[in-house]
Amino acid sequence: MTREIDLEGHLARDLDSAFADLVTVYQDGLFGTALRLTGSRQDAEDLAQETLVRAYRALRGYPPQRIRALRLRGWLWTILLNLVRNRARSRKRRPPTTDIESAVVPPADSDVAAMAVATVEVARALTALDPADRELLVLRYVADLSVGEIAEATGRPQGTVKSHTHRSLARLRIILGEETS
């Protein structure tokens, strides 16, 4: 399934049959984002699933014209971010559990060991960032959201998203021991 199918229009015409397409298009991105934000495969699965459940429930109550006007990607990531934040708030008193090594699934081809080590190092460095910095970097470089989509998902102006993303990337480079330019 590709984005060219006018998913918003399809959802507005027939939510039940089109929702399977929405899941196919977005589930992996939602899971990957949640995984990098939480560091836990189980939490990521739960959060991605809950995001899709909440999206479906919301769409059932929207009139067709509102569904057609949605920018699904930003809207879905807004739901996901709110769920991640709510879960973090509810777990604030408990020590965090990081399952980042089991979350890394290296590719099956050559140089697997080197890639796995690099991936684990970046994942660990991400967990060392404060949640706001990690959120921006994951949305930009893992979920591959545009600056506009991140601004929509986080409720921040685009200029703020750009500058904070740049600053967060500089912090990540420092943690990884790289020189910033």
C-alpha positions as YAML, in Angstrom:
chain: A
units: angstrom
residues:
- id: 1
  name: MET
  ca: [0.00, 0.00, 0.00]
- id: 2
  name: THR
  ca: [1.32, 3.39, -0.84]
- id: 3
  name: ARG
  ca: [0.27, 6.84, 0.15]
- id: 4
  name: GLU
  ca: [-0.92, 7.60, -3.40]
- id: 5
  name: ILE
  ca: [-4.23, 5.84, -2.82]
- id: 6
  name: ASP
  ca: [-5.78, 8.98, -1.24]
- id: 7
  name: LEU
  ca: [-6.18, 7.30, 2.09]
- id: 8
  name: GLU
  ca: [-8.10, 10.22, 3.60]
- id: 9
  name: GLY
  ca: [-10.69, 10.05, 0.80]
- id: 10
  name: HIS
  ca: [-10.96, 6.30, 1.11]
- id: 11
  name: LEU
  ca: [-11.43, 6.58, 4.89]
- id: 12
  name: ALA
  ca: [-14.12, 9.23, 4.40]
- id: 13
  name: ARG
  ca: [-16.02, 6.96, 1.99]
- id: 14
  name: ASP
  ca: [-15.67, 3.64, 3.83]
- id: 15
  name: LEU
  ca: [-13.89, 3.75, 7.18]
- id: 16
  name: ASP
  ca: [-14.08, 0.05, 7.94]
- id: 17
  name: SER
  ca: [-12.53, -1.21, 4.71]
- id: 18
  name: ALA
  ca: [-10.01, 1.64, 4.43]
- id: 19
  name: PHE
  ca: [-8.75, 1.39, 7.99]
- id: 20
  name: ALA
  ca: [-6.84, -1.79, 7.12]
- id: 21
  name: ASP
  ca: [-4.92, 0.28, 4.56]
- id: 22
  name: LEU
  ca: [-4.17, 2.92, 7.19]
- id: 23
  name: VAL
  ca: [-2.80, 0.22, 9.49]
- id: 24
  name: THR
  ca: [-0.66, -1.22, 6.68]
- id: 25
  name: VAL
  ca: [0.76, 2.19, 5.77]
- id: 26
  name: TYR
  ca: [1.50, 3.46, 9.28]
- id: 27
  name: GLN
  ca: [1.91, 0.60, 11.77]
- id: 28
  name: ASP
  ca: [5.64, 0.05, 11.25]
- id: 29
  name: GLY
  ca: [6.45, 3.75, 11.54]
- id: 30
  name: LEU
  ca: [4.38, 4.10, 14.69]
- id: 31
  name: PHE
  ca: [6.02, 1.05, 16.22]
- id: 32
  name: GLY
  ca: [9.54, 2.23, 15.31]
- id: 33
  name: THR
  ca: [8.90, 5.66, 16.77]
- id: 34
  name: ALA
  ca: [7.44, 4.23, 19.96]
- id: 35
  name: LEU
  ca: [10.35, 1.80, 20.26]
- id: 36
  name: ARG
  ca: [12.93, 4.56, 20.08]
- id: 37
  name: LEU
  ca: [10.99, 6.78, 22.47]
- id: 38
  name: THR
  ca: [10.43, 4.11, 25.10]
- id: 39
  name: GLY
  ca: [13.29, 1.66, 24.58]
- id: 40
  name: SER
  ca: [10.89, -1.22, 25.21]
- id: 41
  name: ARG
  ca: [9.56, -3.55, 22.51]
- id: 42
  name: GLN
  ca: [6.50, -4.44, 24.62]
- id: 43
  name: ASP
  ca: [5.66, -0.80, 25.32]
- id: 44
  name: ALA
  ca: [6.17, 0.07, 21.65]
- id: 45
  name: GLU
  ca: [3.77, -2.67, 20.54]
- id: 46
  name: ASP
  ca: [1.18, -1.53, 23.09]
- id: 47
  name: LEU
  ca: [1.55, 2.14, 22.18]
- id: 48
  name: ALA
  ca: [1.37, 1.58, 18.41]
- id: 49
  name: GLN
  ca: [-1.71, -0.59, 18.83]
- id: 50
  name: GLU
  ca: [-3.37, 1.90, 21.20]
- id: 51
  name: THR
  ca: [-2.62, 4.71, 18.74]
- id: 52
  name: LEU
  ca: [-4.44, 2.86, 15.98]
- id: 53
  name: VAL
  ca: [-7.36, 1.97, 18.24]
- id: 54
  name: ARG
  ca: [-7.77, 5.60, 19.31]
- id: 55
  name: ALA
  ca: [-7.48, 6.77, 15.72]
- id: 56
  name: TYR
  ca: [-10.23, 4.40, 14.63]
- id: 57
  name: ARG
  ca: [-12.51, 5.49, 17.47]
- id: 58
  name: ALA
  ca: [-11.93, 9.15, 16.65]
- id: 59
  name: LEU
  ca: [-12.48, 8.65, 12.92]
- id: 60
  name: ARG
  ca: [-15.81, 6.90, 13.60]
- id: 61
  name: GLY
  ca: [-17.07, 10.16, 15.10]
- id: 62
  name: TYR
  ca: [-15.73, 12.49, 12.40]
- id: 63
  name: PRO
  ca: [-17.83, 13.66, 9.47]
- id: 64
  name: PRO
  ca: [-16.43, 12.73, 6.03]
- id: 65
  name: GLN
  ca: [-15.27, 16.28, 5.24]
- id: 66
  name: ARG
  ca: [-13.16, 16.37, 8.41]
- id: 67
  name: ILE
  ca: [-11.58, 13.02, 7.56]
- id: 68
  name: ARG
  ca: [-10.73, 14.24, 4.03]
- id: 69
  name: ALA
  ca: [-9.06, 17.34, 5.52]
- id: 70
  name: LEU
  ca: [-6.88, 15.36, 7.96]
- id: 71
  name: ARG
  ca: [-3.15, 15.13, 7.53]
- id: 72
  name: LEU
  ca: [-3.05, 11.56, 8.76]
- id: 73
  name: ARG
  ca: [0.66, 11.22, 9.41]
- id: 74
  name: GLY
  ca: [0.95, 14.23, 11.72]
- id: 75
  name: TRP
  ca: [-2.37, 13.40, 13.38]
- id: 76
  name: LEU
  ca: [-1.35, 9.79, 14.12]
- id: 77
  name: TRP
  ca: [2.02, 10.84, 15.53]
- id: 78
  name: THR
  ca: [0.25, 13.40, 17.74]
- id: 79
  name: ILE
  ca: [-1.85, 10.59, 19.20]
- id: 80
  name: LEU
  ca: [1.27, 8.45, 19.67]
- id: 81
  name: LEU
  ca: [3.24, 11.25, 21.36]
- id: 82
  name: ASN
  ca: [0.38, 11.93, 23.76]
- id: 83
  name: LEU
  ca: [0.21, 8.25, 24.67]
- id: 84
  name: VAL
  ca: [3.99, 8.08, 25.19]
- id: 85
  name: ARG
  ca: [3.90, 11.16, 27.40]
- id: 86
  name: ASN
  ca: [0.96, 9.85, 29.41]
- id: 87
  name: ARG
  ca: [2.69, 6.52, 29.95]
- id: 88
  name: ALA
  ca: [5.89, 8.27, 31.04]
- id: 89
  name: ARG
  ca: [3.95, 10.42, 33.52]
- id: 90
  name: SER
  ca: [2.18, 7.41, 34.97]
- id: 91
  name: ARG
  ca: [5.48, 5.55, 35.41]
- id: 92
  name: LYS
  ca: [7.44, 8.47, 36.78]
- id: 93
  name: ARG
  ca: [7.68, 6.99, 40.27]
- id: 94
  name: ARG
  ca: [8.99, 3.64, 39.06]
- id: 95
  name: PRO
  ca: [12.55, 3.23, 37.81]
- id: 96
  name: PRO
  ca: [12.73, 3.05, 34.02]
- id: 97
  name: THR
  ca: [13.41, -0.27, 32.37]
- id: 98
  name: THR
  ca: [15.39, -0.13, 29.18]
- id: 99
  name: ASP
  ca: [15.22, -3.07, 26.84]
- id: 100
  name: ILE
  ca: [17.11, -1.34, 24.06]
- id: 101
  name: GLU
  ca: [19.44, -4.22, 23.15]
- id: 102
  name: SER
  ca: [16.56, -6.63, 22.53]
- id: 103
  name: ALA
  ca: [14.82, -3.93, 20.52]
- id: 104
  name: VAL
  ca: [17.59, -3.84, 17.94]
- id: 105
  name: VAL
  ca: [17.04, -6.25, 15.08]
- id: 106
  name: PRO
  ca: [20.07, -6.17, 12.78]
- id: 107
  name: PRO
  ca: [19.63, -6.85, 9.07]
- id: 108
  name: ALA
  ca: [20.35, -10.31, 7.73]
- id: 109
  name: ASP
  ca: [23.09, -9.37, 5.26]
- id: 110
  name: SER
  ca: [26.81, -8.62, 5.62]
- id: 111
  name: ASP
  ca: [28.41, -6.39, 8.24]
- id: 112
  name: VAL
  ca: [25.68, -7.33, 10.69]
- id: 113
  name: ALA
  ca: [27.95, -7.16, 13.73]
- id: 114
  name: ALA
  ca: [29.23, -3.65, 12.96]
- id: 115
  name: MET
  ca: [25.77, -2.36, 12.18]
- id: 116
  name: ALA
  ca: [24.31, -3.94, 15.34]
- id: 117
  name: VAL
  ca: [27.01, -2.36, 17.52]
- id: 118
  name: ALA
  ca: [26.47, 1.05, 15.94]
- id: 119
  name: THR
  ca: [22.70, 0.74, 16.29]
- id: 120
  name: VAL
  ca: [22.96, -0.23, 19.95]
- id: 121
  name: GLU
  ca: [25.33, 2.68, 20.62]
- id: 122
  name: VAL
  ca: [22.96, 5.18, 19.02]
- id: 123
  name: ALA
  ca: [19.99, 3.65, 20.85]
- id: 124
  name: ARG
  ca: [21.82, 3.96, 24.18]
- id: 125
  name: ALA
  ca: [22.82, 7.52, 23.37]
- id: 126
  name: LEU
  ca: [19.18, 8.35, 22.59]
- id: 127
  name: THR
  ca: [18.12, 7.08, 26.01]
- id: 128
  name: ALA
  ca: [20.71, 9.39, 27.58]
- id: 129
  name: LEU
  ca: [19.01, 12.44, 26.07]
- id: 130
  name: ASP
  ca: [16.19, 14.16, 27.88]
- id: 131
  name: PRO
  ca: [12.76, 13.04, 26.60]
- id: 132
  name: ALA
  ca: [12.07, 16.24, 24.65]
- id: 133
  name: ASP
  ca: [15.36, 15.95, 22.72]
- id: 134
  name: ARG
  ca: [14.86, 12.23, 22.11]
- id: 135
  name: GLU
  ca: [11.30, 12.86, 20.90]
- id: 136
  name: LEU
  ca: [12.40, 15.36, 18.26]
- id: 137
  name: LEU
  ca: [15.23, 13.20, 16.94]
- id: 138
  name: VAL
  ca: [13.10, 10.08, 16.79]
- id: 139
  name: LEU
  ca: [10.32, 11.89, 14.96]
- id: 140
  name: ARG
  ca: [12.75, 13.41, 12.46]
- id: 141
  name: TYR
  ca: [15.23, 10.60, 11.84]
- id: 142
  name: VAL
  ca: [13.40, 7.40, 12.79]
- id: 143
  name: ALA
  ca: [9.80, 8.24, 11.86]
- id: 144
  name: ASP
  ca: [11.06, 10.47, 9.01]
- id: 145
  name: LEU
  ca: [8.48, 13.16, 9.69]
- id: 146
  name: SER
  ca: [8.99, 16.53, 8.04]
- id: 147
  name: VAL
  ca: [9.55, 19.64, 10.15]
- id: 148
  name: GLY
  ca: [5.94, 20.65, 9.42]
- id: 149
  name: GLU
  ca: [4.62, 17.26, 10.52]
- id: 150
  name: ILE
  ca: [6.69, 17.40, 13.71]
- id: 151
  name: ALA
  ca: [5.40, 20.90, 14.40]
- id: 152
  name: GLU
  ca: [1.86, 19.65, 13.96]
- id: 153
  name: ALA
  ca: [2.43, 16.56, 16.12]
- id: 154
  name: THR
  ca: [4.13, 18.46, 18.95]
- id: 155
  name: GLY
  ca: [2.18, 21.71, 18.77]
- id: 156
  name: ARG
  ca: [5.36, 23.76, 18.35]
- id: 157
  name: PRO
  ca: [6.18, 26.36, 15.68]
- id: 158
  name: GLN
  ca: [8.29, 25.08, 12.76]
- id: 159
  name: GLY
  ca: [11.19, 27.39, 13.61]
- id: 160
  name: THR
  ca: [11.28, 26.03, 17.14]
- id: 161
  name: VAL
  ca: [11.22, 22.47, 15.83]
- id: 162
  name: LYS
  ca: [14.15, 23.20, 13.49]
- id: 163
  name: SER
  ca: [16.31, 24.86, 16.14]
- id: 164
  name: HIS
  ca: [15.53, 22.32, 18.86]
- id: 165
  name: THR
  ca: [16.14, 19.41, 16.49]
- id: 166
  name: HIS
  ca: [19.52, 20.89, 15.55]
- id: 167
  name: ARG
  ca: [20.40, 21.39, 19.21]
- id: 168
  name: SER
  ca: [19.23, 17.86, 20.11]
- id: 169
  name: LEU
  ca: [21.35, 16.39, 17.32]
- id: 170
  name: ALA
  ca: [24.37, 18.30, 18.65]
- id: 171
  name: ARG
  ca: [23.72, 16.83, 22.11]
- id: 172
  name: LEU
  ca: [23.49, 13.34, 20.64]
- id: 173
  name: ARG
  ca: [26.80, 13.83, 18.85]
- id: 174
  name: ILE
  ca: [28.43, 14.89, 22.11]
- id: 175
  name: ILE
  ca: [27.09, 11.78, 23.85]
- id: 176
  name: LEU
  ca: [28.39, 9.63, 21.01]
- id: 177
  name: GLY
  ca: [31.77, 11.34, 21.31]
- id: 178
  name: GLU
  ca: [31.69, 12.93, 17.88]
- id: 179
  name: GLU
  ca: [32.81, 16.47, 17.22]
- id: 180
  name: THR
  ca: [30.01, 18.87, 16.36]
- id: 181
  name: SER
  ca: [30.51, 21.30, 13.56]
...
